[in-house]
Amino acid sequence: MTEAVKEEKTCCGPSCCSEPAAPATEVVRPPESDERVQAVRDRYARIAEGTVSGCCGASASGCASESAVSLGIGYDPSELASVPGEANLGLGCGAPLGLLALKPGETVLDLGSGPGLDVFLAARQVGAAGRVIGVDMTPAMLERARANAAKIGLANVEFREGRLEALPVESGTIDAVTSNCVINLVPDKRAVFAEIARVLRPGGRVVISDILLNSRLPSAVEKDLLAYVGCVSGAVRREEYFALVGAAGLEGVEVLRDVDYLAGLIEAAPDEVRALEARTGVKRDEVLGRVRSVTFRASKPMR
Ligand SMILES: C[S@@+](CC[C@H](N)C(=O)[O-])C[C@H]1O[C@@H](n2cnc3c(N)ncnc32)[C@H](O)[C@@H]1O
């Protein structure tokens, strides 16, 4: 990490005491008070440790295999074969990296990098002269990603602990940002897009896959914490989402893929959908068509 991290309340936890002095930039960590952030971190820690599995993290059982999920959302079989199986936990909802058109020598940032799948694929595309940084807030995920990196022996990748709302990345240093099924999990999406715009160099670009809504969900689903960690109820309406992208100063939004996320979940994790119905009393037909897996492109203007 090239930047010091400042706690909003008190330092010194073990992480900041062991950081070198002489910060290049100060990054303020957002508050931890939101129970959704804690629930997301707990859930993805357990997935990283192998205690539970899940399609985007909601299931404690019975999801399709990780490979089946990743092939179903657009990954190429040869791409998947090129990384260790431990890097693919089937947690994505699209395949944004293949649409980023990376060039050798570029610097790439993956937001919510999980076990590292997109980081490793990007690293091959940008080559030894390029660099890929993965950021994630869950220590167990970072541990798994770093172990995978060591196994592959890639020297041009780095995993940093941090929140998307206050990225541990210097301003104007990134050519291309990607993220796969993560921003829906962040309560403060405005802060995420502002951070993306800050770290991109002028003319830099993003391709992101995420969950968006065509219309609001029934309130019982909105309030369901398991649906939140499972990438359903943290999603916002597409108008609201793209307004935040634009407000951050990113332009030229182009939707590249738009499919029904719940329909995919019914196939990949039928038990999970039944459990959601039982917890909330909301039938799948009331939600079908509203929850979309969307991949889009945007860019930061040159000036
Ligand atoms: C659904 S998984 C996706 C992982 C990865 N992108 C993939 O496709 O395999 C979500 C990841 O985002 C991380 N995450 C969620 N909210 C975050 C936040 N506010 N800041 C940083 N990481 C976050 C979680 O720890 C988890 O590893």
The ligand as an SDF file (V2000), in Angstrom:
LIG
                    3D

 27 29  0  0  0  0  0  0  0  0999 V2000
  -20.0680  -10.9400   -4.4930 C   0  0  0  0  0  0  0  0  0  0  0  0
  -18.3790  -10.9140   -4.0490 S   0  0  0  0  0  0  0  0  0  0  0  0
  -17.6150  -10.6500   -5.6350 C   0  0  0  0  0  0  0  0  0  0  0  0
  -16.1570  -11.0130   -5.6300 C   0  0  0  0  0  0  0  0  0  0  0  0
  -15.4600  -10.9120   -6.9860 C   0  0  0  0  0  0  0  0  0  0  0  0
  -15.7090   -9.6510   -7.6290 N   0  0  0  0  0  0  0  0  0  0  0  0
  -15.8310  -12.0720   -7.8750 C   0  0  0  0  0  0  0  0  0  0  0  0
  -16.5350  -11.8430   -8.8790 O   0  0  0  0  0  0  0  0  0  0  0  0
  -15.4130  -13.1970   -7.5730 O   0  0  0  0  0  0  0  0  0  0  0  0
  -18.2650   -9.3380   -3.2620 C   0  0  0  0  0  0  0  0  0  0  0  0
  -16.8850   -8.9720   -2.7340 C   0  0  0  0  0  0  0  0  0  0  0  0
  -16.8870   -7.5730   -2.4550 O   0  0  0  0  0  0  0  0  0  0  0  0
  -16.3200   -7.3120   -1.1980 C   0  0  0  0  0  0  0  0  0  0  0  0
  -16.9630   -6.0830   -0.6990 N   0  0  0  0  0  0  0  0  0  0  0  0
  -18.2670   -5.8810   -0.4270 C   0  0  0  0  0  0  0  0  0  0  0  0
  -18.4900   -4.6190   -0.0010 N   0  0  0  0  0  0  0  0  0  0  0  0
  -17.2850   -3.9980   -0.0280 C   0  0  0  0  0  0  0  0  0  0  0  0
  -16.8340   -2.6770    0.2980 C   0  0  0  0  0  0  0  0  0  0  0  0
  -17.6980   -1.7370    0.7370 N   0  0  0  0  0  0  0  0  0  0  0  0
  -15.5350   -2.3890    0.1480 N   0  0  0  0  0  0  0  0  0  0  0  0
  -14.6500   -3.3410   -0.2610 C   0  0  0  0  0  0  0  0  0  0  0  0
  -14.9960   -4.6020   -0.5710 N   0  0  0  0  0  0  0  0  0  0  0  0
  -16.2990   -4.9280   -0.4580 C   0  0  0  0  0  0  0  0  0  0  0  0
  -16.6230   -8.5620   -0.3870 C   0  0  0  0  0  0  0  0  0  0  0  0
  -15.6980   -8.7060    0.6710 O   0  0  0  0  0  0  0  0  0  0  0  0
  -16.5120   -9.6620   -1.4240 C   0  0  0  0  0  0  0  0  0  0  0  0
  -15.2150  -10.1810   -1.5170 O   0  0  0  0  0  0  0  0  0  0  0  0
  1  2  1  0
  2  3  1  0
  2 10  1  0
  3  4  1  0
  4  5  1  0
  5  6  1  0
  5  7  1  0
  7  8  2  0
  7  9  1  0
 10 11  1  0
 11 12  1  0
 11 26  1  0
 12 13  1  0
 13 14  1  0
 13 24  1  0
 14 15  1  0
 14 23  1  0
 15 16  2  0
 16 17  1  0
 17 18  1  0
 17 23  2  0
 18 19  1  0
 18 20  2  0
 20 21  1  0
 21 22  2  0
 22 23  1  0
 24 25  1  0
 24 26  1  0
 26 27  1  0
M  CHG  2   2   1   9  -1
M  END
$$$$
